[in-house]
Amino acid sequence: MKLRTVPSIINLKGKRVLLRVDWNIPVNKTIKHENKKTSFGGENLLKIQRSLATLKQLSRRGAIVIVLTHLGRPNGRDPKFSTRRLVPILKRFGVSVRFVDGFVVGRAKPGSIFLLENVRFNLGEEKNDPKLAKRYASLGDVFVNDAFASYRPHASVVGIPKFLDSYAGPALVAEVQALQHLIHHPKRPFIAFIGGLKISSKLPFLKTLITLCDRVYLGGAMSMNIAAARGWSVGASMIEAAAVPMARPLIKNQKLILPVDVQVTTRLTRHPRLRSTPIRSVGPKDMVVDVGPKTLAMWKREIGSVKTILWNGPVGIVEISASAKGSMALARMIAQRSRDDAFGVAGGSDTVPIVFSTKTQKKFDYVSTGGGALLEFVAKKGRLPSLIPLLTKS
């Protein structure tokens, strides 16, 4: 898969470039930053940081850059989801932008940068309304998509390329190149660690991953869903009960490996009393909150001899420090192996904060900002609707 990029020979001076980015960062974090109560965690700024190079490069080439992004999941126009909140964050990085609420940008000098209001405030955005896409396109001369995580077929992602010359931005290209290592001739052995809560949204991803990997290790609620599908006792553990029947076709696949032991509690508090137990011995009142020490020891041995590793989803309840230890240990093990002799990728909205909290982000070969996009990319082997309009024709 090769994506078109903006040719260096194109004169962009005075040209209006629509730049689609993914600056969908937690709103509550934005509010805290604006009130100067706290600063962003690095994982929340990663999406902005990666697209800044594109933004500054276009500006230096004399383009009038008009930025489009979504923020949160607003139900209509909601001030707390306004992209106006991003202006001071960009200023922190030395980027001066003018906020525009509407579709009138007006006259501007080459190098100017504008930020449009949240695209999800516009009716028709999520339905890929061609009239809305054409209205976006009327603002620009060229379209650049630098938003891997914005992979859904929305007007500001797949609609605009029908009306303008369109290209992939550097951050998008880097993300695709890194993830292609996983689906096209990865070095073997290739293993994956998959956690998180909802198995229903990850089933297509798991089915494809099993065909790509030598082994897939499960943790967290993901593993308990499979345990339930096998008919094992899961006690009071968090599972997606409605999705358990859908997981049954996977239970006989020998590549799918559950933890050998787990950490359980009978009362989930900020400081729960934990004990280790074999996964087949979870009691009726037990809640599984993390993987156990024998599982971590097994994972460490496995990681030490592999060449490619993908990690998506925590393997415990990371909101509580006592049950976040397994996920943090896994982050350190994969990071060290990535630094030594393996290609290691971590991704997912709940995974990246763990990587940053363990300060291992520089050891991974790539930390993906795509949550659902990463899953969809692997499940569809790269054929995302957002990428197809940007493919080279050769």
Secondary structure as a PSIPRED ss2 file (coil, helix, strand):
# PSIPRED VFORMAT (PSIPRED V4.0)

   1 M C   1.000  0.000  0.000
   2 K C   1.000  0.000  0.000
   3 L E   0.000  0.000  1.000
   4 R C   1.000  0.000  0.000
   5 T C   1.000  0.000  0.000
   6 V C   1.000  0.000  0.000
   7 P C   1.000  0.000  0.000
   8 S C   1.000  0.000  0.000
   9 I C   1.000  0.000  0.000
  10 I C   1.000  0.000  0.000
  11 N C   1.000  0.000  0.000
  12 L C   1.000  0.000  0.000
  13 K C   1.000  0.000  0.000
  14 G C   1.000  0.000  0.000
  15 K C   1.000  0.000  0.000
  16 R E   0.000  0.000  1.000
  17 V E   0.000  0.000  1.000
  18 L E   0.000  0.000  1.000
  19 L E   0.000  0.000  1.000
  20 R E   0.000  0.000  1.000
  21 V C   1.000  0.000  0.000
  22 D C   1.000  0.000  0.000
  23 W C   1.000  0.000  0.000
  24 N C   1.000  0.000  0.000
  25 I C   1.000  0.000  0.000
  26 P C   1.000  0.000  0.000
  27 V H   0.000  1.000  0.000
  28 N H   0.000  1.000  0.000
  29 K H   0.000  1.000  0.000
  30 T H   0.000  1.000  0.000
  31 I H   0.000  1.000  0.000
  32 K H   0.000  1.000  0.000
  33 H H   0.000  1.000  0.000
  34 E H   0.000  1.000  0.000
  35 N C   1.000  0.000  0.000
  36 K C   1.000  0.000  0.000
  37 K C   1.000  0.000  0.000
  38 T C   1.000  0.000  0.000
  39 S C   1.000  0.000  0.000
  40 F C   1.000  0.000  0.000
  41 G C   1.000  0.000  0.000
  42 G H   0.000  1.000  0.000
  43 E H   0.000  1.000  0.000
  44 N H   0.000  1.000  0.000
  45 L H   0.000  1.000  0.000
  46 L H   0.000  1.000  0.000
  47 K H   0.000  1.000  0.000
  48 I H   0.000  1.000  0.000
  49 Q H   0.000  1.000  0.000
  50 R H   0.000  1.000  0.000
  51 S H   0.000  1.000  0.000
  52 L H   0.000  1.000  0.000
  53 A H   0.000  1.000  0.000
  54 T H   0.000  1.000  0.000
  55 L H   0.000  1.000  0.000
  56 K H   0.000  1.000  0.000
  57 Q H   0.000  1.000  0.000
  58 L H   0.000  1.000  0.000
  59 S H   0.000  1.000  0.000
  60 R H   0.000  1.000  0.000
  61 R C   1.000  0.000  0.000
  62 G C   1.000  0.000  0.000
  63 A C   1.000  0.000  0.000
  64 I E   0.000  0.000  1.000
  65 V E   0.000  0.000  1.000
  66 I E   0.000  0.000  1.000
  67 V E   0.000  0.000  1.000
  68 L E   0.000  0.000  1.000
  69 T C   1.000  0.000  0.000
  70 H C   1.000  0.000  0.000
  71 L C   1.000  0.000  0.000
  72 G C   1.000  0.000  0.000
  73 R C   1.000  0.000  0.000
  74 P C   1.000  0.000  0.000
  75 N C   1.000  0.000  0.000
  76 G C   1.000  0.000  0.000
  77 R C   1.000  0.000  0.000
  78 D C   1.000  0.000  0.000
  79 P H   0.000  1.000  0.000
  80 K H   0.000  1.000  0.000
  81 F H   0.000  1.000  0.000
  82 S C   1.000  0.000  0.000
  83 T H   0.000  1.000  0.000
  84 R H   0.000  1.000  0.000
  85 R H   0.000  1.000  0.000
  86 L H   0.000  1.000  0.000
  87 V H   0.000  1.000  0.000
  88 P H   0.000  1.000  0.000
  89 I H   0.000  1.000  0.000
  90 L H   0.000  1.000  0.000
  91 K H   0.000  1.000  0.000
  92 R H   0.000  1.000  0.000
  93 F C   1.000  0.000  0.000
  94 G C   1.000  0.000  0.000
  95 V C   1.000  0.000  0.000
  96 S C   1.000  0.000  0.000
  97 V C   1.000  0.000  0.000
  98 R E   0.000  0.000  1.000
  99 F E   0.000  0.000  1.000
 100 V E   0.000  0.000  1.000
 101 D C   1.000  0.000  0.000
 102 G C   1.000  0.000  0.000
 103 F C   1.000  0.000  0.000
 104 V C   1.000  0.000  0.000
 105 V C   1.000  0.000  0.000
 106 G C   1.000  0.000  0.000
 107 R C   1.000  0.000  0.000
 108 A C   1.000  0.000  0.000
 109 K C   1.000  0.000  0.000
 110 P C   1.000  0.000  0.000
 111 G C   1.000  0.000  0.000
 112 S C   1.000  0.000  0.000
 113 I E   0.000  0.000  1.000
 114 F E   0.000  0.000  1.000
 115 L E   0.000  0.000  1.000
 116 L E   0.000  0.000  1.000
 117 E C   1.000  0.000  0.000
 118 N C   1.000  0.000  0.000
 119 V H   0.000  1.000  0.000
 120 R H   0.000  1.000  0.000
 121 F H   0.000  1.000  0.000
 122 N C   1.000  0.000  0.000
 123 L C   1.000  0.000  0.000
 124 G C   1.000  0.000  0.000
 125 E C   1.000  0.000  0.000
 126 E C   1.000  0.000  0.000
 127 K C   1.000  0.000  0.000
 128 N C   1.000  0.000  0.000
 129 D C   1.000  0.000  0.000
 130 P H   0.000  1.000  0.000
 131 K H   0.000  1.000  0.000
 132 L H   0.000  1.000  0.000
 133 A H   0.000  1.000  0.000
 134 K H   0.000  1.000  0.000
 135 R H   0.000  1.000  0.000
 136 Y H   0.000  1.000  0.000
 137 A H   0.000  1.000  0.000
 138 S C   1.000  0.000  0.000
 139 L C   1.000  0.000  0.000
 140 G C   1.000  0.000  0.000
 141 D C   1.000  0.000  0.000
 142 V E   0.000  0.000  1.000
 143 F E   0.000  0.000  1.000
 144 V E   0.000  0.000  1.000
 145 N E   0.000  0.000  1.000
 146 D C   1.000  0.000  0.000
 147 A C   1.000  0.000  0.000
 148 F C   1.000  0.000  0.000
 149 A C   1.000  0.000  0.000
 150 S C   1.000  0.000  0.000
 151 Y C   1.000  0.000  0.000
 152 R C   1.000  0.000  0.000
 153 P C   1.000  0.000  0.000
 154 H C   1.000  0.000  0.000
 155 A H   0.000  1.000  0.000
 156 S H   0.000  1.000  0.000
 157 V H   0.000  1.000  0.000
 158 V H   0.000  1.000  0.000
 159 G H   0.000  1.000  0.000
 160 I H   0.000  1.000  0.000
 161 P H   0.000  1.000  0.000
 162 K H   0.000  1.000  0.000
 163 F C   1.000  0.000  0.000
 164 L C   1.000  0.000  0.000
 165 D E   0.000  0.000  1.000
 166 S E   0.000  0.000  1.000
 167 Y E   0.000  0.000  1.000
 168 A E   0.000  0.000  1.000
 169 G C   1.000  0.000  0.000
 170 P H   0.000  1.000  0.000
 171 A H   0.000  1.000  0.000
 172 L H   0.000  1.000  0.000
 173 V H   0.000  1.000  0.000
 174 A H   0.000  1.000  0.000
 175 E H   0.000  1.000  0.000
 176 V H   0.000  1.000  0.000
 177 Q H   0.000  1.000  0.000
 178 A H   0.000  1.000  0.000
 179 L H   0.000  1.000  0.000
 180 Q H   0.000  1.000  0.000
 181 H H   0.000  1.000  0.000
 182 L H   0.000  1.000  0.000
 183 I H   0.000  1.000  0.000
 184 H C   1.000  0.000  0.000
 185 H C   1.000  0.000  0.000
 186 P C   1.000  0.000  0.000
 187 K C   1.000  0.000  0.000
 188 R C   1.000  0.000  0.000
 189 P C   1.000  0.000  0.000
 190 F E   0.000  0.000  1.000
 191 I E   0.000  0.000  1.000
 192 A E   0.000  0.000  1.000
 193 F E   0.000  0.000  1.000
 194 I E   0.000  0.000  1.000
 195 G C   1.000  0.000  0.000
 196 G C   1.000  0.000  0.000
 197 L C   1.000  0.000  0.000
 198 K C   1.000  0.000  0.000
 199 I C   1.000  0.000  0.000
 200 S H   0.000  1.000  0.000
 201 S H   0.000  1.000  0.000
 202 K H   0.000  1.000  0.000
 203 L H   0.000  1.000  0.000
 204 P H   0.000  1.000  0.000
 205 F H   0.000  1.000  0.000
 206 L H   0.000  1.000  0.000
 207 K H   0.000  1.000  0.000
 208 T H   0.000  1.000  0.000
 209 L H   0.000  1.000  0.000
 210 I H   0.000  1.000  0.000
 211 T H   0.000  1.000  0.000
 212 L H   0.000  1.000  0.000
 213 C C   1.000  0.000  0.000
 214 D C   1.000  0.000  0.000
 215 R E   0.000  0.000  1.000
 216 V E   0.000  0.000  1.000
 217 Y E   0.000  0.000  1.000
 218 L E   0.000  0.000  1.000
 219 G C   1.000  0.000  0.000
 220 G H   0.000  1.000  0.000
 221 A H   0.000  1.000  0.000
 222 M H   0.000  1.000  0.000
 223 S H   0.000  1.000  0.000
 224 M H   0.000  1.000  0.000
 225 N H   0.000  1.000  0.000
 226 I H   0.000  1.000  0.000
 227 A H   0.000  1.000  0.000
 228 A H   0.000  1.000  0.000
 229 A H   0.000  1.000  0.000
 230 R C   1.000  0.000  0.000
 231 G C   1.000  0.000  0.000
 232 W C   1.000  0.000  0.000
 233 S C   1.000  0.000  0.000
 234 V C   1.000  0.000  0.000
 235 G C   1.000  0.000  0.000
 236 A C   1.000  0.000  0.000
 237 S C   1.000  0.000  0.000
 238 M C   1.000  0.000  0.000
 239 I C   1.000  0.000  0.000
 240 E C   1.000  0.000  0.000
 241 A H   0.000  1.000  0.000
 242 A H   0.000  1.000  0.000
 243 A H   0.000  1.000  0.000
 244 V H   0.000  1.000  0.000
 245 P H   0.000  1.000  0.000
 246 M H   0.000  1.000  0.000
 247 A H   0.000  1.000  0.000
 248 R H   0.000  1.000  0.000
 249 P H   0.000  1.000  0.000
 250 L H   0.000  1.000  0.000
 251 I C   1.000  0.000  0.000
 252 K C   1.000  0.000  0.000
 253 N C   1.000  0.000  0.000
 254 Q C   1.000  0.000  0.000
 255 K C   1.000  0.000  0.000
 256 L E   0.000  0.000  1.000
 257 I E   0.000  0.000  1.000
 258 L C   1.000  0.000  0.000
 259 P C   1.000  0.000  0.000
 260 V C   1.000  0.000  0.000
 261 D E   0.000  0.000  1.000
 262 V E   0.000  0.000  1.000
 263 Q E   0.000  0.000  1.000
 264 V E   0.000  0.000  1.000
 265 T E   0.000  0.000  1.000
 266 T C   1.000  0.000  0.000
 267 R C   1.000  0.000  0.000
 268 L C   1.000  0.000  0.000
 269 T C   1.000  0.000  0.000
 270 R C   1.000  0.000  0.000
 271 H C   1.000  0.000  0.000
 272 P C   1.000  0.000  0.000
 273 R C   1.000  0.000  0.000
 274 L C   1.000  0.000  0.000
 275 R E   0.000  0.000  1.000
 276 S E   0.000  0.000  1.000
 277 T E   0.000  0.000  1.000
 278 P E   0.000  0.000  1.000
 279 I H   0.000  1.000  0.000
 280 R H   0.000  1.000  0.000
 281 S H   0.000  1.000  0.000
 282 V C   1.000  0.000  0.000
 283 G C   1.000  0.000  0.000
 284 P C   1.000  0.000  0.000
 285 K C   1.000  0.000  0.000
 286 D C   1.000  0.000  0.000
 287 M E   0.000  0.000  1.000
 288 V E   0.000  0.000  1.000
 289 V E   0.000  0.000  1.000
 290 D E   0.000  0.000  1.000
 291 V E   0.000  0.000  1.000
 292 G C   1.000  0.000  0.000
 293 P H   0.000  1.000  0.000
 294 K H   0.000  1.000  0.000
 295 T H   0.000  1.000  0.000
 296 L H   0.000  1.000  0.000
 297 A H   0.000  1.000  0.000
 298 M H   0.000  1.000  0.000
 299 W H   0.000  1.000  0.000
 300 K H   0.000  1.000  0.000
 301 R H   0.000  1.000  0.000
 302 E H   0.000  1.000  0.000
 303 I H   0.000  1.000  0.000
 304 G C   1.000  0.000  0.000
 305 S C   1.000  0.000  0.000
 306 V C   1.000  0.000  0.000
 307 K C   1.000  0.000  0.000
 308 T E   0.000  0.000  1.000
 309 I E   0.000  0.000  1.000
 310 L E   0.000  0.000  1.000
 311 W E   0.000  0.000  1.000
 312 N E   0.000  0.000  1.000
 313 G C   1.000  0.000  0.000
 314 P C   1.000  0.000  0.000
 315 V C   1.000  0.000  0.000
 316 G C   1.000  0.000  0.000
 317 I C   1.000  0.000  0.000
 318 V C   1.000  0.000  0.000
 319 E C   1.000  0.000  0.000
 320 I C   1.000  0.000  0.000
 321 S H   0.000  1.000  0.000
 322 A H   0.000  1.000  0.000
 323 S H   0.000  1.000  0.000
 324 A C   1.000  0.000  0.000
 325 K H   0.000  1.000  0.000
 326 G H   0.000  1.000  0.000
 327 S H   0.000  1.000  0.000
 328 M H   0.000  1.000  0.000
 329 A H   0.000  1.000  0.000
 330 L H   0.000  1.000  0.000
 331 A H   0.000  1.000  0.000
 332 R H   0.000  1.000  0.000
 333 M H   0.000  1.000  0.000
 334 I H   0.000  1.000  0.000
 335 A H   0.000  1.000  0.000
 336 Q H   0.000  1.000  0.000
 337 R H   0.000  1.000  0.000
 338 S H   0.000  1.000  0.000
 339 R H   0.000  1.000  0.000
 340 D H   0.000  1.000  0.000
 341 D C   1.000  0.000  0.000
 342 A C   1.000  0.000  0.000
 343 F E   0.000  0.000  1.000
 344 G E   0.000  0.000  1.000
 345 V E   0.000  0.000  1.000
 346 A E   0.000  0.000  1.000
 347 G E   0.000  0.000  1.000
 348 G C   1.000  0.000  0.000
 349 S C   1.000  0.000  0.000
 350 D C   1.000  0.000  0.000
 351 T C   1.000  0.000  0.000
 352 V H   0.000  1.000  0.000
 353 P H   0.000  1.000  0.000
 354 I H   0.000  1.000  0.000
 355 V H   0.000  1.000  0.000
 356 F H   0.000  1.000  0.000
 357 S H   0.000  1.000  0.000
 358 T C   1.000  0.000  0.000
 359 K C   1.000  0.000  0.000
 360 T C   1.000  0.000  0.000
 361 Q C   1.000  0.000  0.000
 362 K C   1.000  0.000  0.000
 363 K C   1.000  0.000  0.000
 364 F C   1.000  0.000  0.000
 365 D C   1.000  0.000  0.000
 366 Y E   0.000  0.000  1.000
 367 V E   0.000  0.000  1.000
 368 S E   0.000  0.000  1.000
 369 T C   1.000  0.000  0.000
 370 G C   1.000  0.000  0.000
 371 G C   1.000  0.000  0.000
 372 G H   0.000  1.000  0.000
 373 A H   0.000  1.000  0.000
 374 L H   0.000  1.000  0.000
 375 L H   0.000  1.000  0.000
 376 E H   0.000  1.000  0.000
 377 F H   0.000  1.000  0.000
 378 V H   0.000  1.000  0.000
 379 A H   0.000  1.000  0.000
 380 K C   1.000  0.000  0.000
 381 K C   1.000  0.000  0.000
 382 G C   1.000  0.000  0.000
 383 R C   1.000  0.000  0.000
 384 L C   1.000  0.000  0.000
 385 P C   1.000  0.000  0.000
 386 S C   1.000  0.000  0.000
 387 L C   1.000  0.000  0.000
 388 I H   0.000  1.000  0.000
 389 P H   0.000  1.000  0.000
 390 L H   0.000  1.000  0.000
 391 L E   0.000  0.000  1.000
 392 T C   1.000  0.000  0.000
 393 K C   1.000  0.000  0.000
 394 S C   1.000  0.000  0.000
